[in-house]
Amino acid sequence: MHSISQIHIVNFRACRDVSLSLGDFTPLVGQNNVGKSTILEAIKIVLTPRTFQKTDPNNPDEIISIAACIDGISPEIIALIPEAKHQTAITPYCVEGRLWVRVSSTLGTMKPVQEVWEPAKHVGEGTPTEWRKYPTGLPEAVNALLPEALHVIAMEDVSEDLGKAKAGSTIRGLLDEIMAPILEAHAEVQQALDSVRGLLASNGQQRSPLLRSFDANATIALADFFPGLAIDMDVPSIDIKEFFKVGDLHVTDDVSKDRRRFDQVGSGAQRAIQMALIRYLADIRRGGAEVLARRILLIDEPELYLHPQGVRRLREALRKLSEAGFQIIFSTHSPLMLSRENAPDTVVVRRDPAAGAVVKAPLREAVLTALNDAQAQSRTLFELGNVAEIYFCDKVVICEGKTDQRLLPLLYERLYGCSAEIDRICFVSLGNCSGIPKSFSVLLAMGIQFCAVVDLDFAFVEARKGADAWLDKDGADLAQAKVVLARLGPAQGLPLGGNGLPINQGQNSAATTWARFAEDAEGAPIALGCHDALKAQNVWAWPVGCIEDVLGERDKGEEAIIAQEERLRVMAADEIAQEMPSFKACFEWIKQI
């Protein structure tokens, strides 16, 4: 189905030069005042232009440009446009189902100019550079495909939008969508109104004889004063939609039985009702017949004033609505509005002091531009427990296991007096180290800062795999390490595999062997050398072995983690820094990335 697939915004408020892809369901996340609402407003303007305000240009000496790519316009869809002349107007500009349109300002005036691309002059896949003014009939054709977007604004202007469900408001637009099947189901009412119109209208085929008599007699009376003029009584035409336009939503309190108009209840109740209408619309649209016009629903912070469970239900309602034909784009500050299902299409919006608003590539694009087999790492990265952390932070720290993920944030808080989340750093566990390089590829493509904290064995195994290995798989340091291990193994009863590296065997773990290696006079400098080399790849390998070795604790498992948590919570920052200096060094390194 056709939809806006790309939007390019230039010089509009915080968006100095922003391009992003849009799907059927696109969440926008980011801190306050980074440009999320501006993006939503730009999407609305490109479909329904309005006069720009003097405060809209980021640079008043340059024009505003908002371009949108509409994809999926098949010949069959064009054939559904009611007017043949409008079909003729749009066809030359649809190339392989794609149409670019633009709204721009002109220097010295805020008047909007509607333009369409020159497809014959377009080269490449980016935003077109050649434009011409809309030809006759094209605005109507575009409006038939994508009518004015429904825009649910944030609550600061709630009274303006929600007040009386006035024409042009979001509530009015939602009610119009909801009432459509009701109007279709009661065609007989419209037929009755048409009969009434025939009786009362001045040109009605069955106009009332009394009204005809009034017209004739009044005209005769007027001729005595002003000959040559005729009078007729014209009763305004009545349409069933008019009944809904003058109607109001009312809310009744079950306890007090107090019945009030929609705009007379609290902001929280108004917002809840607004979202309830969206959910109801999703229910009635599910499984409905496909229609020509595709509505775009833009929502600023849909989670406002809603209970957490209500937020989850709303998220699912919006998803269902997107599957039923709506294109949904919303900004959010709530992790509950994100899920494993919509994480691939989530767009992160940031604010750069020099560039203004910037957007990160959504995960779906990132995976395509990263490794072909990175999907497994993507699923792990964006498991439900990780979605919020990754999208609402500035830096992702990949860990191997749950010990690191549980204890590192606690250690950070104890050392710095604030949580890592406050500093917008999140720790995400992959459960193993083999997926770290591929996860890096995904995060790099998304434009998210990242690093990893790993055990020492990573430096001698995973870091040396593949054509793009981070460390030389035939390096002299690896050969020297095997010499040291060959000496330590028999002497201390430490098991080694056929490749000369530690393995798990019986009561002896590979982690224990690496810890002994790091303590050895010859092994320690090799471990430190690998630690330094991996830092250049944004990887911190514990030079003493693993996190348990830094803590001075060999036990693993849930009970050991709980014991360490209790111990660390009563330790002072200076005490931790003195007894376990590696943690402070690691965090300082993470902060500098």
Buried (B, 14 or more C-beta within 10 A) or exposed (E): EBBBBBBBBBBBBBBBBBBBBBBBBBBBBBEEEBBBBBBBBBBBBBBBBEEBEEEBBBEEEEBBBBBBBBBBBEEEBBEBBEEEEBBBBBBEBBEEBBBBBBBBBEEEEBEBBBBBBBBEEBEEEEBBEEBEEBBEBBBBBBBBBBBEBBBBBBBEEBEEBBBBBEEEBBBBBBBBBBBBEEBEEEEEEBEEBBEBBBBBBEEBEEBBEEBBEBBEEBEEEBEEEEEEEEBBBEBEEBBBEEEBBEEEBEBEEEEEEEEEEBBEBEBEBBBBBBBBBBBBBBEBBEEEEEEBEBBBBBBBBBBBBBEEEBBBBBBEBBBBBBBBBBBBBBBBBBBBBBBEBBBBBBBBBBBEEEEBBBBBBBBBBBBEEBBEEBBEBBEBBBBEEBBBBBBBBEBBBBBBBBBBBBBBBBBBBBBBEEEBBEBEBBBBBBEEBBBBBBBBBBBBBBEBBBBBBBBBBBBBBBBBEEEEBBBEEEBEBBEBBBEBBEEBBEEEEBBBEEEBBBBEBEEBBBBBBBBBBBBBEEBBEBBBBBBEBBBEBBBBBBBBBBBBBBBEBBEBEEEBBEEBEEEBEEBEBEEBBEEBEBBBEBBEBBEEE
